[in-house]
Amino acid sequence: MMHCTKCGNKTELVVPDGDNKTRQVCTVCGHIHYINPNIIVGILPIKDNKILLCKRAIEPGFGKWTLPSGFMENGESLEQGAKREAKEEANLQVKILHLQTTYSLPKIGQVYMLYLSEIVNDDFAPMDETLEVRLFSIQDVPWENIAFSSVTFALEKYVDDYNNGVKNQCYSNY
């Protein structure tokens, strides 16, 4: 970042007073520009004891299975973002049941928030970022072809809960 988003003047890399990290700080107005993690929102969609997965049509993970998810937009809640991503990737309409997984990837600056959700429509279908949409029984989840560690984590926790009759749990990888 070369210019301040607040006043347009030049910024410089300095450690602001009371901080311990180098930040971009405006040389005129003193505004500190923080670089924060991206929030990824999504759902773990279920219908008739099956899990819906999307086969990715984009990188990273082209051709691998994932849960409907993506970057949260400014101006939306976590739940609104999760529902939007479900619609954008699989034409899904869902009822959010509860937060199921939080998953932090500090090395790449991402935090995942995934909601267990019930599918309420039957006309789900692949959209622009998706090659295929399919309902899988728990026994048929394609574990060897899952795109991301966050998705594997969420699916493993859901399957464990399902097999043990546990409900309404939220899990974190930390």
Backbone torsions as a table, in degrees:
resi	resn	phi	psi	omega
1	MET	NA	124.0	-177.6
2	MET	-100.8	-28.3	-174.4
3	HIS	-129.1	147.8	-178.6
4	CYS	-67.1	133.7	178.1
5	THR	-76.8	-12.1	-179.3
6	LYS	-91.3	-45.4	-175.3
7	CYS	-123.8	-10.4	177.0
8	GLY	87.8	-4.5	178.7
9	ASN	-79.4	172.0	-176.9
10	LYS	-68.3	150.2	174.2
11	THR	-112.9	161.5	174.6
12	GLU	-138.8	155.1	177.3
13	LEU	-82.8	115.8	177.7
14	VAL	-145.5	165.1	171.5
15	VAL	-94.7	109.3	-178.7
16	PRO	-63.5	154.4	176.3
17	ASP	-54.5	134.6	178.1
18	GLY	79.6	3.8	-180.0
19	ASP	-114.2	170.5	176.5
20	ASN	-129.0	10.1	179.9
21	LYS	-124.0	150.0	175.5
22	THR	-72.8	132.8	-179.8
23	ARG	-135.1	159.3	169.9
24	GLN	-79.1	121.0	-178.4
25	VAL	-126.1	134.2	178.9
26	CYS	-66.7	133.8	-179.2
27	THR	-75.2	-14.8	-178.0
28	VAL	-106.0	-58.4	-174.8
29	CYS	-92.3	-12.2	177.6
30	GLY	79.5	6.3	180.0
31	HIS	-62.0	132.1	179.1
32	ILE	-94.8	127.9	179.6
33	HIS	-101.5	111.6	180.0
34	TYR	-92.8	142.3	173.5
35	ILE	-106.5	112.8	-173.9
36	ASN	-109.4	162.0	178.9
37	PRO	-64.7	154.1	172.6
38	ASN	-84.7	142.4	177.1
39	ILE	-101.9	126.5	175.8
40	ILE	-105.6	126.9	179.8
41	VAL	-115.4	147.7	179.1
42	GLY	-170.9	-173.7	-177.1
43	ILE	-132.8	155.3	166.9
44	LEU	-110.1	94.6	-172.0
45	PRO	-84.4	133.4	179.1
46	ILE	-125.2	149.6	175.8
47	LYS	-155.9	125.7	178.4
48	ASP	51.4	47.0	179.4
49	ASN	62.0	23.2	175.8
50	LYS	-120.7	156.7	-179.2
51	ILE	-109.1	131.1	176.8
52	LEU	-90.3	128.7	175.2
53	LEU	-122.2	154.1	178.4
54	CYS	-114.4	133.9	173.7
55	LYS	-88.8	122.8	-172.8
56	ARG	-69.1	136.6	175.9
57	ALA	-103.6	6.2	-178.3
58	ILE	-135.9	160.8	171.6
59	GLU	-84.4	155.0	-4.7
60	PRO	-75.8	154.9	176.9
61	GLY	83.9	25.8	179.0
62	PHE	-51.4	131.8	176.9
63	GLY	80.3	-0.2	178.1
64	LYS	-102.1	162.1	-177.3
65	TRP	-88.6	145.0	179.0
66	THR	-149.7	175.1	170.7
67	LEU	-92.6	150.3	176.1
68	PRO	-61.4	116.9	-178.0
69	SER	-164.5	163.3	178.0
70	GLY	-180.0	-175.3	-175.8
71	PHE	-69.9	134.6	175.6
72	MET	-68.2	143.8	178.1
73	GLU	-99.3	151.4	172.6
74	ASN	-60.0	143.2	175.9
75	GLY	87.2	3.3	178.1
76	GLU	-123.6	153.1	175.7
77	SER	-78.7	168.3	175.9
78	LEU	-55.8	-46.2	-177.6
79	GLU	-66.0	-41.3	177.8
80	GLN	-61.9	-42.7	178.4
81	GLY	-63.4	-42.0	179.4
82	ALA	-62.7	-43.7	178.6
83	LYS	-66.1	-39.3	178.5
84	ARG	-61.7	-46.5	179.5
85	GLU	-61.8	-39.3	177.9
86	ALA	-60.5	-42.0	178.7
87	LYS	-68.3	-45.0	-177.3
88	GLU	-65.2	-35.7	-173.4
89	GLU	-95.3	-26.9	-174.0
90	ALA	-143.0	14.3	-177.2
91	ASN	51.5	37.2	-177.6
92	LEU	-90.9	139.7	165.3
93	GLN	-112.9	130.0	-174.0
94	VAL	-134.1	157.5	168.3
95	LYS	-106.8	116.3	179.6
96	ILE	-73.2	128.3	180.0
97	LEU	-92.3	-50.7	177.7
98	HIS	-172.3	161.3	173.7
99	LEU	-64.6	126.5	-174.9
100	GLN	-108.0	-36.6	-175.2
101	THR	-144.1	135.7	162.3
102	THR	-116.8	136.7	-174.2
103	TYR	-142.6	117.6	-176.8
104	SER	-101.7	134.0	174.2
105	LEU	-122.9	77.6	-174.1
106	PRO	-61.6	-29.9	-178.0
107	LYS	-65.3	-27.4	178.6
108	ILE	-114.4	8.2	174.6
109	GLY	66.1	45.9	179.0
110	GLN	-130.5	144.3	173.7
111	VAL	-129.1	124.2	179.8
112	TYR	-97.6	137.6	174.6
113	MET	-128.6	107.8	-176.1
114	LEU	-115.7	133.5	-177.1
115	TYR	-108.7	131.9	169.1
116	LEU	-68.9	128.3	-172.9
117	SER	-140.4	145.1	178.0
118	GLU	-96.4	129.3	178.3
119	ILE	-74.2	130.7	-178.1
120	VAL	-111.6	-7.3	177.7
121	ASN	-118.1	159.0	179.9
122	ASP	-106.2	-5.5	-175.8
123	ASP	-99.2	32.5	176.2
124	PHE	-65.0	150.2	-174.4
125	ALA	-163.8	159.1	176.5
126	PRO	-64.9	140.8	176.6
127	MET	-113.2	-163.6	-171.7
128	ASP	-56.1	-37.5	-175.9
129	GLU	-94.9	9.0	-172.0
130	THR	-130.2	131.7	176.9
131	LEU	-83.2	-37.0	-173.7
132	GLU	-154.4	147.9	174.5
133	VAL	-125.9	131.6	-176.5
134	ARG	-148.1	143.1	171.8
135	LEU	-88.3	130.0	179.8
136	PHE	-116.5	136.1	167.9
137	SER	-69.3	160.1	-178.9
138	ILE	-57.5	-37.2	-179.0
139	GLN	-70.3	-20.5	-173.9
140	ASP	-106.1	9.0	177.9
141	VAL	-57.4	128.6	-177.3
142	PRO	-79.6	70.4	-172.9
143	TRP	-53.0	-36.5	-176.2
144	GLU	-75.5	-7.4	-175.5
145	ASN	-127.5	33.8	177.2
146	ILE	-89.9	136.9	-171.8
147	ALA	-70.5	-38.8	-168.6
148	PHE	-134.8	149.2	178.6
149	SER	-61.9	-33.5	179.3
150	SER	-64.2	-37.7	179.4
151	VAL	-70.9	-43.8	176.8
152	THR	-57.8	-46.0	179.7
153	PHE	-57.7	-50.4	-178.6
154	ALA	-61.9	-44.2	179.9
155	LEU	-64.7	-43.2	178.9
156	GLU	-60.1	-43.8	179.8
157	LYS	-65.2	-41.6	178.9
158	TYR	-63.2	-46.6	-178.9
159	VAL	-62.5	-44.0	176.9
160	ASP	-58.4	-46.8	179.5
161	ASP	-62.2	-45.3	-179.4
162	TYR	-59.0	-47.7	-178.2
163	ASN	-66.7	-25.6	-177.9
164	ASN	-104.8	6.0	178.0
165	GLY	68.9	23.4	-179.8
166	VAL	-90.0	138.0	-179.2
167	LYS	-127.9	154.8	170.9
168	ASN	60.4	37.0	176.9
169	GLN	-96.4	150.0	173.2
170	CYS	-123.0	134.8	-175.0
171	TYR	-121.2	152.3	175.9
172	SER	-132.5	147.9	178.2
173	ASN	-81.7	0.0	177.0
174	TYR	-121.6	NA	NA
